[in-house]
Amino acid sequence: MPLSASGDWIAHFLASDPPRHKSLVMTLCGDAIAPHGGAFWLGSMIELLAPLGVSDRLVRTSVFRLVQEGWLSASREGRRSRYALEPTALPRFERANRRIYSPPGQHWDGRWTLVLAPTSSIDGDLRTLLRKELEWEGFAMLASGVMAHPAPSRDTLHEVLARCQAAGKVFVVDAAELPGSGSRPLPELVGDCWDLSSVSASYRQFIDAYTPVLALAESGAITAPQDAFALRSLLIHSYRRVQLHDPMLPVELLPKPWPGSDAYRLARQIYRLTYVQAEQHLMAMLLHEDASTPGASRDFHERFGGLD
């Protein structure tokens, strides 16, 4: 049986740029499972991932590793395995969702936030963990024990310090340019901290890859709910992968034009055009294993500025 136009795009994408299996499971957990109660039976995840080229064995291996890493908790009912988003991991899923589904465009007040971790305050393991977590939130390392960002989320920073058990052990400072000191203009610090050219190139690659999907969606060529779900999942997976390397800087500090804005608009358009059919397929797979699976949460319908 010949593939549909959308099926052909999916097959080509999976052959040319196959996603990492564990990372794809993570994408589904955040995008599809979290809005429907945050739990799934292993059989449902296997069915959802089969059209994306992920075998039964690879799904089991990926889920097992996510349990080991503290993202999922596991339970059994007879021979069936059920998994749920680990409560301690929920803030990290929520932060990722805010990044993915919220529009870029925060503004800069001219100040920077510095996190100072003197060697006398924390040990090497904690310093490494804190650096890794802050870099994921877009901070850059200015020097050993000095991390900086021009407009971080204060709530997120507080949550990261608490989760790393670094609260009360580091200094968090607001800094501004000192007038009359002969300082370089503070915006120039961006060029010393981040290589935005690679982030920009990744956004452009995303746009090139998914512009044909928008054409398919607008033309009504995506007729199978399974294809709509596969396209939505690959879309968010690819967009999330680019965003992981985006420091999410204020608009005043970004090169112009900034392709991240175009990438967001493209992702929003495709998501809005595919989510209804994608939800039909998702619910069919989840209800097959659990008739009590809830419908999508209110937060889901607020994604990308509102889906309805």
C-alpha positions in Angstrom: 0.0 0.0 0.0 1.6 3.4 -1.0 2.3 5.9 1.7 0.2 9.1 2.0 2.0 12.4 1.5 2.3 12.8 5.3 3.4 9.2 5.7 6.1 9.7 3.0 7.5 12.7 4.9 7.5 10.8 8.2 9.3 7.8 6.6 11.9 10.2 5.0 12.5 12.1 8.2 13.0 8.9 10.2 15.4 7.5 7.7 17.5 10.7 7.4 17.4 12.0 11.0 16.2 9.2 13.4 15.5 10.5 16.9 17.3 9.0 19.9 14.8 6.5 21.4 15.0 7.5 25.1 14.8 11.2 24.1 11.7 10.5 22.0 10.0 8.7 25.0 10.8 11.8 27.0 9.1 14.0 24.4 6.0 11.9 24.5 5.9 11.9 28.3 6.0 15.7 28.3 3.8 16.5 25.2 1.3 13.6 25.3 1.3 11.8 28.6 1.5 14.7 31.1 -1.8 16.3 29.9 -3.6 13.0 30.3 -3.0 12.3 34.0 0.8 11.8 33.7 0.7 7.9 33.6 0.7 5.2 30.9 0.8 1.5 30.5 3.8 0.1 28.7 1.6 -1.4 26.0 0.2 2.1 25.1 3.7 3.5 24.8 4.8 0.6 22.6 1.7 1.2 20.3 2.4 5.0 20.1 6.0 4.6 19.2 5.7 1.7 16.7 4.9 4.0 13.8 7.9 6.1 14.7 10.2 3.2 14.1 10.8 2.3 17.8 10.7 -1.4 18.5 9.1 -3.1 21.6 12.6 -3.8 23.0 13.8 -0.2 22.6 10.7 1.2 24.3 11.2 -1.2 27.2 14.9 -0.3 27.5 14.2 3.5 27.3 11.5 3.4 29.9 13.6 1.3 32.2 16.5 3.8 32.0 14.1 6.7 32.7 13.0 5.0 35.8 16.6 4.5 36.9 17.3 8.2 36.2 14.3 9.3 38.4 12.0 10.6 35.6 9.4 7.8 36.0 8.1 5.5 38.7 7.0 2.0 37.9 4.3 -0.4 39.3 2.8 -3.7 38.1 -0.7 -5.2 37.8 -0.3 -8.8 37.0 1.8 -9.0 33.9 1.3 -5.4 32.9 3.6 -2.5 33.8 2.4 1.0 34.5 4.6 4.1 34.6 3.9 7.6 36.0 5.9 10.8 35.9 7.9 10.9 39.1 6.6 13.8 41.3 10.1 15.1 41.9 10.6 15.3 38.1 7.4 17.3 37.5 8.9 20.7 38.0 11.5 19.9 35.2 8.7 18.8 32.8 6.8 22.0 33.6 9.9 24.2 33.0 10.5 22.4 29.7 6.8 22.9 28.7 7.0 26.6 29.5 10.0 26.9 27.2 8.5 25.0 24.3 4.9 26.3 24.2 5.4 29.9 25.4 6.3 32.6 22.9 9.9 34.0 22.9 10.3 37.7 23.5 11.2 38.5 27.1 12.7 42.0 27.5 15.9 43.2 29.1 16.2 45.6 32.0 19.9 46.2 31.5 21.0 43.9 34.4 22.6 40.5 34.7 22.1 37.8 37.3 25.3 36.2 38.5 25.5 33.0 40.5 28.8 32.8 42.4 30.0 29.5 43.8 33.3 30.0 45.6 35.4 26.9 46.2 35.0 27.4 49.9 31.2 27.1 49.6 30.6 23.9 47.6 32.5 20.8 46.7 33.4 19.8 43.1 30.5 17.4 42.6 27.9 20.0 43.6 29.7 22.7 41.5 29.5 20.4 38.4 25.8 19.5 39.0 24.9 23.2 39.5 26.8 24.2 36.4 25.0 21.5 34.3 21.5 22.5 35.6 22.1 26.3 35.1 23.5 25.7 31.6 20.3 23.9 30.7 18.5 27.0 31.9 20.6 29.2 29.5 23.3 30.4 32.0 26.8 30.8 30.7 30.0 30.2 32.7 32.0 33.4 32.8 34.8 31.9 35.0 35.2 29.0 37.3 32.3 29.2 39.8 30.7 32.2 38.1 27.5 31.6 36.0 25.6 34.5 34.3 22.3 35.2 32.5 20.7 38.6 31.6 17.1 37.6 32.2 16.6 34.3 34.0 13.3 33.1 35.5 13.7 33.8 39.3 11.3 31.0 40.1 13.2 28.6 38.0 16.5 29.7 39.5 15.1 29.2 43.0 13.9 25.7 42.1 17.2 24.7 40.6 19.2 25.9 43.7 16.8 24.0 46.0 16.8 20.8 44.0 20.6 20.8 43.8 20.8 21.6 47.5 22.8 24.6 46.7 20.5 27.2 48.4 22.4 29.0 51.1 25.7 27.8 49.7 26.1 30.2 46.7 25.7 34.0 46.1 23.0 35.2 43.7 23.7 38.8 42.6 22.1 41.4 40.3 24.7 43.3 38.4 24.6 46.4 36.1 27.2 48.3 34.1 29.0 50.9 36.3 28.6 54.3 34.6 31.8 56.2 33.9 34.1 53.2 34.6 35.3 52.7 31.0 33.4 49.4 30.8 32.6 47.8 27.5 28.9 48.0 26.8 27.3 45.3 28.8 25.3 43.8 25.8 28.7 42.8 24.3 29.0 40.2 27.0 26.6 38.1 25.1 29.1 37.5 22.3 31.7 36.3 24.9 29.2 33.9 26.6 27.3 32.2 23.8 27.8 31.0 20.2 24.4 32.1 18.9 25.5 31.2 15.3 25.1 27.5 16.0 21.7 28.0 17.7 20.6 30.2 14.7 21.7 27.5 12.2 19.7 24.9 14.1 16.6 27.0 14.1 17.0 27.5 10.3 17.4 23.7 9.8 14.2 23.2 11.8 12.4 25.7 9.6 13.6 24.0 6.4 12.6 20.6 7.7 9.1 21.4 8.9 7.9 24.0 6.4 6.7 21.2 4.1 4.7 19.8 7.0 2.9 23.1 7.4 2.0 22.9 3.7 0.6 19.4 4.2 -1.4 20.5 7.2 -2.8 23.6 5.5 -3.8 21.6 2.4 -5.7 19.0 4.4 -3.3 16.2 3.3 -2.9 14.9 6.8 -6.0 12.6 7.0 -4.9 9.8 9.3 -4.9 10.5 13.0 -1.9 8.2 13.4 0.1 10.4 11.0 -1.1 13.6 12.8 0.2 12.2 16.1 3.5 11.1 14.6 4.0 14.6 13.0 3.1 16.4 16.2 5.5 14.2 18.2 8.4 14.7 15.8 7.7 18.4 15.6 7.9 18.9 19.4 10.9 16.5 19.6 12.8 18.5 17.0 11.8 21.9 18.4 12.7 20.8 21.9 16.1 19.6 20.8 16.9 23.0 19.3 15.6 24.8 22.3 17.8 22.9 24.7 20.8 24.8 23.2 19.0 28.2 23.1 19.9 30.4 26.1 16.6 32.2 25.8 18.0 35.7 25.8 16.0 38.9 25.8 15.0 40.2 22.4 17.3 43.3 22.8 20.4 41.0 23.0 19.6 38.7 20.0 20.8 39.1 16.4 18.3 40.5 14.0 16.4 38.8 12.4 16.3 36.0 14.9 15.1 32.7 13.4 13.9 31.4 16.8 10.8 33.6 16.4 10.0 32.2 13.0 10.6 28.6 14.3 8.1 29.3 17.2 5.5 30.5 14.8 6.0 27.5 12.5 5.7 25.1 15.4 2.6 26.8 16.7 0.9 26.7 13.3 1.6 23.0 12.7 0.6 22.1 16.3 -2.7 23.9 16.0 -3.5 22.2 12.7 -2.7 18.7 13.9 -3.6 18.5 17.5 -7.2 17.4 17.1 -6.4 14.4 15.0 -3.3 13.7 17.1 -5.5 13.6 20.2 -7.9 11.2 18.6 -5.1 8.7 18.0 -3.5 9.3 21.4 -6.7 8.7 23.3 -7.5 5.6 21.3 -4.1 4.1 22.3 -4.4 5.2 25.9 -8.0 4.1 26.4 -7.2 0.7 24.9 -5.1 0.0 28.0 -6.9 2.1 30.6 -10.6 3.1 30.1 -10.2 5.7 32.9 -7.6 7.8 31.0 -8.7 11.5 31.4 -9.0 13.9 28.6 -6.5 16.7 28.0 -6.0 19.1 30.8 -6.8 22.8 30.6 -3.1 23.6 30.4 -2.9 21.6 27.3 -5.4 23.8 25.5 -3.4 26.9 26.5 -0.3 25.7 24.7 1.1 28.1 22.0 -1.2 30.9 23.1 -4.4 28.8 22.9 -5.3 25.9 20.7 -9.1 26.3 20.4 
